[in-house]
Amino acid sequence: MAIILGEPEVDGLGKAVTVLREWQDEGAPTQLHPGDLGWFWRFGGGATAAAVRTWSRDGRLLAVGLLDGPGLLRLTLAPDALRDEELARRLVEDVTDPGRGVLPEGRVNIEAPVGTLVRDLLSGHGWDLDEPWTPLRHDLTEPVGDPGVRIEVAGPERAHAFAAVQRAAFDGSTFTEQRWHAMASGLPYADARSLVAYDDRGAAVAAVTVWSAGPGRPGLLEPMGVHPDHRRRGHGRAISVAAAAALRELGASSALVCTPSSNVGAVATYESAGFRRRPEVRDRYRAA
């Protein structure tokens, strides 16, 4: 059977979320996580569906991609399809031709797991390596330590506090309380928690959302941020410890996060919270 490129409707996103959960595995390379779709869901189900691409053969999903911003495709494949030649060649054709509705003209990036044939083929088609990112992992076999600050789960009644920290933590962020509600309405949020850290004066100082892929599978931090008025006081470490603890309570086998290697402060923060560096990864990009 031929490989089919699909663009699911909102009611078809459940299948993509399900396979992304199933594909998470300890020891696997860094890859698209159901939490990545969950975080994108802050823009609504319709926007999330419009940003997802799937590749299937004989009715079985073999690859899922998320158009995560202009010109960036975050792609992952089924564990037994990492070196599937037919799939890899079709993926390269689809991402190279702007007329196929995957990536536009101009400079574009593809994030794909290390060791996949599609990465090798992209290299042969003129796609170069971009700046390095550092994945980090926290093993959750043993209990996680005390974060040392008050941590609260942000439900609907605390969405405003979560949104305020989230928006302040990232330059140009458009996150709002309404977007938290949109995110929380998405399918992946059934296995997620939004956490807010408070200092000893009761100020909300840091926030994180954690996403489980189910018991015994790696969970994800996406995103974590500290309010700029409260940085360099250990709050990033505290909320990261709390995030790992929350994922352990949800049954995750490990907690994963990925940050640009150039952001040495973020890497150091995660390491201070018990995360360990994994080998750097790089997107493939095509110049304009």
C-alpha positions as CSV (number, residue, x, y, z in Angstrom):
1,M,0.0,0.0,0.0
2,A,1.1,3.6,-0.7
3,I,2.1,6.1,2.0
4,I,-0.8,8.6,2.5
5,L,-0.2,12.1,3.8
6,G,-3.1,13.2,6.1
7,E,-4.4,16.3,7.7
8,P,-6.7,15.2,10.5
9,E,-9.9,17.0,11.6
10,V,-10.3,17.9,15.3
11,D,-12.2,14.6,15.9
12,G,-9.3,12.7,14.4
13,L,-6.6,14.1,16.7
14,G,-7.3,11.3,19.2
15,K,-5.6,8.8,17.0
16,A,-2.5,10.9,16.7
17,V,-2.3,11.5,20.5
18,T,-2.8,7.8,21.1
19,V,0.1,6.7,18.9
20,L,2.4,9.4,20.2
21,R,1.7,8.0,23.7
22,E,2.5,4.4,22.5
23,W,5.7,5.5,20.8
24,Q,7.3,7.0,23.9
25,D,9.9,4.6,25.3
26,E,12.9,4.7,27.6
27,G,16.1,4.8,25.6
28,A,14.4,6.1,22.5
29,P,15.9,9.3,20.9
30,T,14.3,12.6,21.7
31,Q,11.0,12.8,19.8
32,L,7.6,14.5,19.5
33,H,5.6,13.9,22.7
34,P,1.8,14.0,23.2
35,G,2.6,16.9,25.5
36,D,3.9,18.9,22.5
37,L,0.4,18.6,21.0
38,G,-1.1,19.4,24.3
39,W,0.9,22.6,24.7
40,F,0.0,23.7,21.1
41,W,-3.7,23.1,22.1
42,R,-3.6,26.5,23.8
43,F,-4.5,27.9,20.4
44,G,-7.6,25.6,20.3
45,G,-8.5,22.2,18.8
46,G,-9.0,23.6,15.3
47,A,-5.6,25.3,15.2
48,T,-4.0,22.1,16.5
49,A,-5.7,19.9,13.9
50,A,-4.5,22.4,11.2
51,A,-0.9,22.1,12.4
52,V,-0.8,18.3,12.5
53,R,0.3,16.1,9.6
54,T,0.2,12.3,9.5
55,W,1.7,9.6,7.3
56,S,0.0,6.2,7.1
57,R,0.1,3.0,5.2
58,D,-2.8,0.5,5.0
59,G,-4.6,2.5,7.7
60,R,-1.7,2.5,10.2
61,L,0.0,5.7,11.3
62,L,3.7,5.6,10.7
63,A,4.7,9.2,11.3
64,V,3.2,12.3,13.0
65,G,4.3,15.8,12.5
66,L,3.5,19.1,14.2
67,L,3.9,22.5,12.4
68,D,5.1,24.2,15.5
69,G,5.5,27.8,14.3
70,P,6.4,29.2,10.9
71,G,8.7,26.9,9.0
72,L,9.2,24.3,11.7
73,L,8.1,20.7,11.4
74,R,8.5,18.5,14.5
75,L,8.4,15.0,13.3
76,T,8.4,11.5,14.9
77,L,8.0,8.0,13.6
78,A,6.8,4.6,14.8
79,P,9.6,2.7,16.5
80,D,9.6,0.0,13.8
81,A,9.6,2.6,11.0
82,L,12.7,4.5,11.8
83,R,14.6,3.0,8.9
84,D,11.6,2.4,6.6
85,E,12.9,3.4,3.2
86,E,9.5,4.0,1.5
87,L,8.3,6.2,4.3
88,A,11.6,8.1,4.5
89,R,11.6,8.9,0.8
90,R,7.9,10.0,0.9
91,L,8.6,12.2,3.9
92,V,11.5,13.9,2.1
93,E,9.4,14.5,-1.0
94,D,6.5,16.0,1.1
95,V,8.7,18.3,3.1
96,T,10.8,19.4,0.1
97,D,7.9,20.4,-2.1
98,P,6.0,23.5,-0.8
99,G,3.0,22.5,-2.9
100,R,2.2,19.5,-0.7
101,G,1.2,21.8,2.2
102,V,3.7,20.6,4.8
103,L,6.4,23.3,4.8
104,P,6.4,26.6,3.0
105,E,9.1,28.1,0.8
106,G,12.0,29.9,2.4
107,R,14.1,28.8,5.3
108,V,12.5,25.8,7.1
109,N,13.5,23.4,9.9
110,I,12.7,19.8,10.6
111,E,13.1,18.1,14.0
112,A,13.3,14.4,13.6
113,P,14.7,11.7,15.9
114,V,18.4,10.8,15.7
115,G,19.0,7.6,13.8
116,T,16.1,7.8,11.4
117,L,16.6,7.3,7.7
118,V,14.7,10.5,6.9
119,R,17.5,12.5,8.6
120,D,20.1,10.8,6.5
121,L,18.2,11.4,3.3
122,L,17.6,15.1,4.1
123,S,21.3,15.5,4.4
124,G,21.7,14.2,0.9
125,H,19.2,16.8,-0.3
126,G,21.0,19.8,1.0
127,W,19.5,20.1,4.5
128,D,22.2,21.2,6.9
129,L,22.5,20.9,10.7
130,D,21.2,23.8,12.8
131,E,22.1,25.0,16.3
132,P,22.4,22.3,19.0
133,W,19.8,21.6,21.7
134,T,20.4,19.8,25.0
135,P,17.9,17.1,26.1
136,L,17.9,16.4,29.8
137,R,16.3,13.4,31.7
138,H,15.4,12.9,35.3
139,D,15.0,9.2,36.3
140,L,11.9,8.7,38.4
141,T,12.6,5.2,39.7
142,E,13.2,6.7,43.2
143,P,11.3,9.4,45.0
144,V,12.1,13.0,44.1
145,G,13.2,15.5,46.7
146,D,11.3,18.4,48.3
147,P,11.3,21.5,46.1
148,G,11.5,23.7,49.2
149,V,8.7,26.1,48.2
150,R,4.9,26.0,48.2
151,I,3.7,24.3,45.0
152,E,0.1,24.3,43.9
153,V,-1.7,22.6,41.0
154,A,-3.3,25.3,38.9
155,G,-6.9,24.3,38.0
156,P,-9.5,26.6,36.6
157,E,-9.6,28.7,39.8
158,R,-5.9,29.4,39.6
159,A,-5.5,29.6,35.8
160,H,-5.0,33.4,36.1
161,A,-2.0,33.0,38.3
162,F,-0.5,30.4,36.0
163,A,-1.1,32.5,33.0
164,A,0.4,35.6,34.5
165,V,3.7,33.8,35.4
166,Q,3.8,32.0,32.0
167,R,3.3,35.3,30.1
168,A,5.9,37.2,32.1
169,A,8.5,34.4,31.8
170,F,8.8,34.5,28.0
171,D,9.4,37.5,25.9
172,G,6.6,38.0,23.4
173,S,4.3,35.4,25.0
174,T,0.6,35.8,24.3
175,F,-0.5,33.2,26.9
176,T,-3.7,34.1,28.7
177,E,-6.2,32.6,31.1
178,Q,-8.4,31.8,28.1
179,R,-5.5,29.9,26.5
180,W,-5.0,27.9,29.6
181,H,-8.7,26.8,29.4
182,A,-8.2,25.9,25.8
183,M,-5.1,23.9,26.6
184,A,-6.8,22.2,29.5
185,S,-9.7,21.2,27.2
186,G,-7.4,19.2,24.9
187,L,-7.1,15.5,24.9
188,P,-3.5,15.3,26.2
189,Y,-4.3,17.4,29.3
190,A,-6.1,14.4,30.8
191,D,-2.5,13.3,31.7
192,A,-1.1,16.7,32.6
193,R,-0.7,19.1,35.5
194,S,0.0,22.9,35.6
195,L,2.0,23.8,38.6
196,V,2.7,27.2,40.2
197,A,5.5,27.9,42.7
198,Y,5.0,30.6,45.4
199,D,7.7,32.3,47.5
200,D,7.6,32.9,51.2
201,R,5.7,36.1,50.6
202,G,2.9,34.4,48.7
203,A,4.0,35.7,45.2
204,A,3.6,33.4,42.2
205,V,7.2,33.0,41.0
206,A,7.4,30.1,38.6
207,A,5.2,27.9,36.5
208,V,5.4,24.6,34.6
209,T,3.1,22.2,32.8
210,V,4.0,18.5,32.9
211,W,2.6,15.9,30.5
212,S,2.5,12.2,31.1
213,A,2.3,9.7,28.3
214,G,1.0,7.0,30.6
215,P,2.4,4.8,33.3
216,G,5.9,3.5,32.6
217,R,6.6,6.0,29.9
218,P,8.7,9.2,29.8
219,G,6.9,12.4,30.7
220,L,7.6,15.9,29.5
221,L,8.1,19.4,30.9
222,E,6.6,21.9,28.4
223,P,7.1,24.7,29.2
224,M,8.9,25.9,32.4
225,G,9.4,29.5,33.2
226,V,10.3,31.8,36.1
227,H,8.9,35.3,36.5
228,P,11.7,37.8,35.6
229,D,11.1,39.7,38.9
230,H,12.0,36.5,40.9
231,R,15.0,35.0,39.0
232,R,18.3,33.9,40.4
233,R,16.7,32.8,43.7
234,G,16.4,29.0,43.0
235,H,12.8,29.1,41.8
236,G,13.7,27.4,38.5
237,R,15.3,24.5,40.3
238,A,12.3,24.3,42.7
239,I,9.6,24.2,40.1
240,S,11.7,21.6,38.1
241,V,11.9,19.4,41.1
242,A,8.2,19.7,41.6
243,A,7.6,18.9,37.9
244,A,9.6,15.7,38.2
245,A,7.7,14.8,41.4
246,A,4.3,15.4,39.7
247,L,5.3,13.2,36.8
248,R,6.3,10.4,39.1
249,E,2.9,10.7,40.8
250,L,1.3,10.3,37.3
251,G,3.3,7.1,36.8
252,A,6.0,8.4,34.4
253,S,9.2,6.5,34.3
254,S,11.3,9.6,33.7
255,A,10.9,13.4,33.1
256,L,12.3,14.9,29.9
257,V,13.0,18.4,28.8
258,C,14.9,20.0,26.0
259,T,16.5,23.5,25.8
260,P,18.8,25.3,23.4
261,S,22.4,24.5,24.3
262,S,23.2,28.2,24.1
263,N,20.9,28.7,27.1
264,V,23.5,27.6,29.6
265,G,21.5,29.0,32.5
266,A,18.5,26.8,31.7
267,V,20.8,23.7,31.4
268,A,22.4,24.4,34.7
269,T,19.0,24.9,36.3
270,Y,17.7,21.6,35.2
271,E,20.9,19.8,36.2
272,S,20.6,21.4,39.7
273,A,17.1,19.8,39.9
274,G,18.5,16.3,39.2
275,F,18.2,16.2,35.4
276,R,21.1,14.6,33.5
277,R,22.2,15.7,30.1
278,R,21.8,13.5,27.1
279,P,23.7,13.9,23.8
280,E,23.0,17.1,22.0
281,V,20.5,17.1,19.0
282,R,20.3,19.4,16.0
283,D,17.4,20.1,13.6
284,R,17.9,19.9,9.9
285,Y,17.3,23.1,8.0
286,R,17.0,24.2,4.5
287,A,18.2,27.8,3.7
288,A,15.9,30.2,1.9
